[in-house]
Amino acid sequence: MTRVTLLSALPFLTTVSIGVTAHPHPRPISNLVDELVRRATTISPDNTCGGTNGYTCPDSSCCSQYGWCGTTTDYCGTGCQQSFSGAGATCSTGDAVTSGGYMPAGTNTSTVPRPLVGNVEYKDYSSGLGGIFECMTPGQIALTFDDGPYIYTDQLLEKIHTSYPDARVTFFITGNNIGKGPIDDPQYGWDKVITKMHNYGHQIASHTWKKWEMEMNEMALRNILGFFPTYMRPPFSSCTDASGCIQSMTELGYHIIYFDLDSDDYNKATPELVQNAKDNVRNAMKAQGKSPSTSSFLEIMHDIHEQTALNLTDYVMGLATQLGYKMVTVGECLGDPEANWYRASSPGSSFSSSSGGAATSSSSNSASISSSAAAASASGTTKTTTDGTCGGNIICGGDFPGCCSQFGWCGTTTDYCGIGCQSGPCLSSAARGTTTTKVSTTTKSTTTAKTKTKRA
């Protein structure tokens, strides 16, 4: 199983995970890698950066969470991309999107089998974007929420649970964005929110770790739930064949999910503007020819916005109820059994849906992780890797010498022995600024179109 640490971009790619070396891929990517490395060491010619197209900002300019260079708190505050900011620019403490430091506990998920199960498409070229845009069953609406959990999500869950107890929605989880902290770090409490999502019967899906990494999100969700999703929404709602994204997501066993009803809540996130988002939804659902007997909807919202979580969602759910639509998960609206929505957390475990409707895995749940590395750690022994993967007490050596990288692979360059190095001859100083090349890539990718109509 090849690694995935590359996600987002323009139609021909951009943002990549920092400090990871490419691994073998079944299709040529040399031109892609060269282009990414070139861009990462090039000062932006058009004031775009990072997640927008991979360029680095000029000196003293921060790269904002939206991929633009600037010097105010709008650029250097929440979501600021330190790795693509210029020399002398500093993202605000706690807000920076950097590559070093935190790594979800346990072994990586690279050895988990990825069979493509069920009848729902894993790649669909009819749209040109290789994903699914609409539900299959008339009379249903799948409400989806991107980028959470966040400070409003728990209130949103309780509102749905009490006011619309039969409704089910889908949360596309982002693992560590907008300065909220890692979802599986108990000190932040997101693990409890995600567990509540699942216990309330909602579907958990992936929206990547920080808009570019898949496996770290898998590991974090595995640490919380004991399993991880088979559904994902690509950053900025774009995953193209030309970039390799469609093939990458198919190899990883993901359904690529888009939407056919856009509330545009992202741009209508204030009390003064939220009515426009409500109008967008109402106009779409009440358009001529639309009715529960013939129509369905797959809608996108973002639970990181207060107006969405505490105002817009109630309106949308009330409207759906009034018009006679059943509110369901994405999996249900596609006719996919719940047992197919998730993947077991380790190669030897199995996944099933319990009689109570909550999905379960035979592997460990919550913060307890079942893996060979954890077992080795508990016994106080170390084992030398046999396949180049490492972590916990699985160390590098033999045919795979060197350092164990933050992403769980063995190697001898600074990509392995620098930032986040877990074991081996790690560099004593792994500061981001000590490396000369800002980006090295693995082989999995998604693309992102640079357009303001795309959703994060």
C-alpha positions in Angstrom: 0.0 0.0 0.0 1.5 3.3 -1.1 1.5 6.3 1.3 -0.7 9.3 1.0 0.5 12.6 2.2 -0.4 14.8 -0.7 -3.7 16.7 -1.0 -5.0 19.8 -2.6 -4.1 22.1 -5.5 -4.8 23.6 -8.9 -6.1 21.4 -11.7 -2.5 20.1 -12.0 -1.7 20.1 -8.2 -0.3 22.1 -5.4 -0.2 21.7 -1.6 1.8 18.8 -0.3 2.7 17.4 3.1 6.0 18.7 4.3 9.0 16.5 5.0 8.0 13.2 3.3 9.8 11.5 0.5 8.0 9.9 -2.5 7.3 6.2 -2.5 6.9 4.0 -5.5 3.7 4.6 -7.4 2.2 2.5 -10.2 2.0 5.6 -12.6 4.7 8.1 -13.6 4.9 11.1 -11.3 8.3 12.5 -12.0 7.0 15.6 -13.7 4.6 16.2 -10.9 7.2 15.9 -8.2 9.6 18.2 -10.1 6.8 20.8 -10.5 5.9 20.6 -6.8 9.4 21.0 -5.6 10.0 23.8 -8.0 6.9 25.7 -6.8 7.7 25.2 -3.2 11.1 26.9 -3.6 9.6 29.7 -5.8 8.4 33.0 -4.5 4.8 33.5 -5.5 4.4 35.4 -8.8 0.7 36.2 -8.2 0.3 36.4 -4.4 -1.1 32.9 -4.1 0.5 30.3 -1.9 0.4 27.0 -0.1 -2.9 25.2 -0.5 -3.8 27.3 -3.5 -0.9 26.3 -5.7 2.2 25.5 -3.7 4.1 28.8 -4.0 5.9 30.4 -1.1 5.1 34.0 0.0 7.6 36.9 -0.3 9.7 37.8 2.8 7.6 38.9 5.8 4.3 37.7 4.3 2.2 35.0 5.8 0.3 32.4 3.7 -3.3 32.5 4.9 -5.5 29.4 5.3 -7.1 30.3 2.0 -3.8 30.4 0.1 -3.1 34.2 -0.2 0.0 36.2 0.9 -0.4 39.1 3.3 0.9 40.6 6.5 -2.3 41.3 8.6 -3.9 38.9 11.1 -6.3 37.8 8.3 -3.2 36.1 6.8 -1.0 35.4 9.9 -3.9 34.3 12.2 -6.2 31.3 12.1 -5.1 28.6 9.6 -1.9 30.4 8.6 0.4 28.1 6.7 3.8 28.6 8.2 5.5 26.2 5.8 4.6 28.5 2.8 5.0 31.8 4.6 8.0 34.0 3.7 11.2 34.4 5.6 10.6 36.5 8.7 6.9 35.9 8.8 5.4 34.2 11.8 2.0 32.7 12.1 0.2 33.4 15.4 0.9 30.9 18.2 -1.6 28.0 18.0 -2.8 29.0 14.6 0.0 27.8 12.3 -0.5 24.9 10.0 2.9 23.2 10.2 4.1 19.8 9.5 6.1 19.0 12.6 5.2 18.1 16.1 2.0 16.1 16.6 1.5 12.6 15.1 -1.6 10.5 16.0 -0.5 7.6 18.2 -0.1 4.0 17.0 1.0 2.5 13.7 0.1 4.0 10.4 -2.7 2.6 8.4 -0.7 1.7 5.3 -1.1 -2.1 5.7 -4.9 -2.0 6.2 -6.5 -4.0 3.4 -8.5 -1.8 1.0 -11.1 -3.9 -0.8 -13.7 -2.0 -2.8 -16.9 -3.3 -1.3 -20.6 -2.6 -2.2 -22.2 -1.3 -5.3 -21.5 2.5 -4.8 -19.1 4.0 -7.3 -15.5 4.4 -6.1 -14.7 6.5 -9.2 -17.1 8.1 -11.6 -15.7 10.0 -14.6 -19.0 11.2 -15.9 -18.6 14.4 -13.8 -15.0 15.1 -14.9 -14.1 15.2 -11.2 -14.3 11.5 -10.5 -16.8 11.7 -7.6 -20.4 11.5 -6.6 -22.6 14.6 -6.7 -26.1 13.4 -6.0 -28.2 11.0 -4.0 -29.9 8.0 -5.6 -33.3 7.8 -3.8 -36.0 10.4 -4.3 -37.4 12.0 -1.2 -34.1 12.0 0.7 -31.7 14.8 1.5 -28.2 14.2 2.8 -27.0 17.1 4.9 -23.2 17.2 5.2 -20.9 19.3 7.3 -17.2 20.0 6.5 -14.2 21.1 8.5 -15.4 20.2 12.0 -15.6 19.3 14.7 -15.4 22.8 16.2 -16.7 24.8 19.1 -20.3 24.8 17.7 -20.5 21.2 16.7 -21.6 19.8 20.1 -24.5 22.3 20.2 -25.4 21.3 16.7 -25.5 17.6 17.6 -27.8 18.3 20.6 -30.1 20.4 18.5 -30.5 17.7 15.9 -30.9 15.0 18.5 -33.6 16.8 20.4 -35.5 18.7 17.6 -35.0 16.2 14.7 -34.5 12.8 16.4 -35.0 10.8 13.3 -32.6 12.9 11.2 -29.2 11.6 10.3 -26.4 13.7 8.8 -22.8 13.2 7.6 -19.7 14.9 9.1 -16.6 15.2 6.9 -14.0 15.5 9.6 -10.8 17.5 9.3 -8.2 16.3 11.8 -6.3 19.4 12.8 -7.3 22.7 11.2 -8.1 26.3 12.1 -5.9 26.1 15.2 -8.3 23.7 17.0 -5.8 21.0 17.9 -5.6 17.4 16.9 -9.0 15.6 17.0 -7.6 12.6 18.9 -5.7 14.5 21.6 -8.0 14.2 24.7 -7.0 17.6 26.0 -9.1 19.3 23.3 -12.2 17.2 23.7 -12.9 16.6 20.0 -12.7 12.8 20.5 -15.8 13.0 22.7 -17.7 15.1 20.1 -16.8 12.6 17.3 -17.8 9.7 19.5 -21.2 11.5 20.1 -21.6 11.9 16.4 -21.3 8.2 15.9 -23.4 7.3 18.9 -26.2 9.5 17.7 -26.2 7.5 14.4 -24.5 10.1 12.1 -22.0 9.1 9.5 -18.3 9.9 10.0 -16.3 10.7 6.8 -12.9 12.2 6.0 -12.0 15.7 4.9 -8.3 15.0 5.4 -6.0 16.0 8.3 -5.0 19.5 7.3 -6.3 19.7 3.8 -3.7 17.5 2.4 -3.1 14.3 4.5 -5.2 11.2 4.5 -3.4 8.6 6.7 -3.0 10.9 9.7 -6.8 11.4 9.7 -7.3 7.7 9.4 -5.0 7.1 12.4 -6.7 9.8 14.5 -10.2 8.5 13.7 -9.0 4.9 14.4 -7.7 6.1 17.8 -11.2 7.5 18.6 -13.6 5.0 17.1 -11.5 1.9 16.4 -12.1 2.2 12.6 -11.9 4.9 9.8 -14.1 5.9 6.9 -14.5 4.8 3.3 -16.0 8.1 2.4 -14.1 11.4 1.8 -14.6 14.9 0.4 -11.5 16.4 -1.2 -10.2 19.8 0.0 -11.8 22.6 -2.0 -14.1 20.0 -3.6 -11.8 18.9 -6.4 -10.2 15.6 -7.2 -9.1 15.1 -10.8 -7.8 12.2 -12.8 -5.0 14.3 -14.3 -3.4 14.8 -10.9 -3.6 11.2 -9.9 -6.2 12.0 -7.2 -8.9 9.7 -8.4 -6.6 6.7 -8.7 -5.1 7.5 -5.3 -8.4 7.7 -3.5 -9.6 4.5 -5.3 -6.4 2.6 -4.2 -7.1 3.8 -0.7 -10.7 2.6 -1.0 -12.5 5.9 -0.7 -15.8 7.1 -2.3 -15.2 10.7 -3.4 -18.2 12.8 -2.4 -19.2 16.2 -3.7 -22.7 17.9 -3.5 -25.5 19.2 -5.7 -26.9 21.8 -3.3 -24.5 24.5 -2.0 -25.8 26.7 0.7 -22.8 29.0 0.3 -22.8 29.3 4.1 -19.0 29.7 3.9 -19.5 33.2 2.4 -22.7 33.9 4.4 -21.4 33.3 7.9 -22.6 36.4 9.7 -26.0 37.3 11.1 -26.5 39.8 8.4 -25.8 37.4 5.5 -27.1 34.0 6.7 -30.5 34.7 5.3 -28.8 34.6 1.8 -27.7 31.0 2.6 -31.2 30.1 3.7 -32.6 31.6 0.4 -30.1 29.5 -1.6 -31.4 26.3 0.0 -35.0 27.3 -0.2 -34.8 28.3 -3.9 -33.1 25.0 -4.7 -35.5 22.8 -2.8 -38.6 24.6 -4.0 -37.5 25.1 -7.6 -40.0 24.3 -10.3 -40.3 20.5 -10.8 -38.6 19.6 -7.5 -40.6 17.4 -5.1 -39.9 14.5 -2.8 -41.5 12.1 -5.3 -38.9 12.9 -7.9 -36.0 14.8 -6.3 -33.2 14.3 -3.8 -30.4 16.6 -2.5 -26.8 16.2 -1.3 -26.1 19.5 0.5 -22.9 21.0 1.9 -22.5 23.2 5.0 -19.7 23.9 7.4 -20.1 23.4 11.2 -17.1 25.6 12.0 -19.4 28.6 11.5 -21.7 29.7 14.3 -24.5 30.8 12.0 -24.4 27.5 10.2 -24.4 25.4 13.3 -26.9 27.3 15.4 -29.1 29.0 12.8 -29.0 27.8 9.2 -29.1 24.1 10.0 -32.3 24.4 12.0 -33.8 26.3 9.0 -32.7 23.7 6.5 -34.0 20.8 8.6 -37.3 22.5 9.3 -37.7 23.2 5.5 -36.8 19.6 4.7 -39.4 18.3 7.2 -42.0 20.7 5.9 -41.5 19.6 2.3 -41.5 15.9 3.2 -37.9 15.0 2.7 -36.2 12.4 4.8 -32.9 13.5 6.3 -30.3 10.7 5.9 -26.6 10.1 5.8 -24.7 10.1 2.5 -24.2 6.3 2.7 -28.0 5.8 3.1 -28.8 8.2 0.3 -26.6 6.2 -2.0 -28.1 2.9 -0.9 -24.8 1.7 0.7 -25.2 -0.5 3.8 -23.7 0.9 7.0 -21.2 -1.9 7.2 -19.5 -0.5 4.1 -19.1 3.1 5.5 -16.0 2.2 7.5 -12.8 0.1 7.4 -11.4 -2.0 10.2 -8.4 -0.4 11.9 -5.8 -3.1 11.4 -5.1 -5.9 8.9 -6.3 -8.6 11.2 -9.5 -7.1 12.5 -13.0 -7.1 11.0 -15.7 -4.5 10.8 -19.4 -5.0 11.2 -22.6 -3.0 12.1 -24.0 -3.8 15.5 -27.7 -4.6 16.0 -28.1 -1.2 17.6 -27.1 0.6 14.4 -23.8 1.8 15.6 -20.8 0.5 13.7 -18.2 -1.4 15.6 -14.8 -2.9 14.9 -13.2 -5.9 16.5 -10.1 -3.8 17.0 -9.7 -1.5 20.0 -12.0 1.4 20.5 -11.5 5.0 21.7 -8.0 5.8 22.8 -6.9 2.2 23.0 -5.1 1.0 19.8 -4.5 -2.6 18.9 -1.3 -3.0 16.8 1.9 -4.9 16.8 3.8 -1.7 17.7 1.6 -1.2 20.8 2.1 -4.8 21.8 5.8 -4.5 21.4 5.8 -1.3 23.5 3.8 -3.0 26.2 6.2 -5.9 26.4 9.2 -3.5 26.4 10.7 -5.1 23.3 11.7 -3.7 19.9 11.3 -5.3 16.5 13.1 -4.5 13.3 10.8 -3.6 10.5 10.4 -6.2 7.7 8.7 -3.9 5.2 10.0 -0.4 5.7 7.2 0.8 8.0 7.9 1.7 11.6 6.5 3.4 14.7 6.1 2.6 18.4 8.7 -0.2 19.0 8.9 -1.2 15.4 12.3 0.3 14.4 14.3 0.7 11.3 17.2 -1.6 10.5 18.3 -4.5 8.3 17.1 -4.0 4.8 15.5 -0.7 5.9 18.1 1.3 7.8 18.0 4.9 9.1 15.4 6.9 10.9 11.7 6.3 11.4 9.9 9.4 10.1 6.9 11.1 11.6 4.8 9.3 9.1 6.1 5.8 9.9 8.6 5.1 7.1 12.3 4.3 7.2 14.9 6.3 5.4 18.2 8.2 5.8 17.5 11.7 4.6 16.3 14.7 6.6 12.8 13.9 5.5 13.1 10.9 7.8 15.6 12.1 10.4 14.3 15.6 10.7 10.9 16.9 11.8 8.9 14.4 13.8 11.6 11.7 13.7 10.4 8.8 16.0 13.6 6.7 16.4 17.0 6.1 14.9 19.8 8.7 14.4 17.3 11.6 14.5 18.8 15.1 14.0 19.2 17.0 17.3 17.6 20.1 15.8 14.6 19.6 13.4 13.5 23.2 13.1 11.6 23.9 10.0 14.0 26.5 8.8 17.0 24.2 8.8 15.9 22.4 5.6 16.6 23.9 2.2 13.8 22.2 0.3 10.4 23.1 1.5 8.5 20.3 0.0 9.1 16.6 -0.8 6.2 14.5 -1.7 4.6 11.1 -1.6 2.6 9.7 -4.4 -1.0 10.2 -3.4 -2.7 13.4 -4.4 -5.9 15.4 -4.9 -6.3 18.5 -6.9 -8.0 21.7 -6.0 -9.3 24.2 -8.5 -8.5 27.8 -7.7 -12.0 29.2 -7.7 -13.9 31.0 -5.1 -16.9 28.8 -5.7 -15.1 25.8 -4.4 -15.7 24.9 -0.8 -13.0 24.2 1.7 
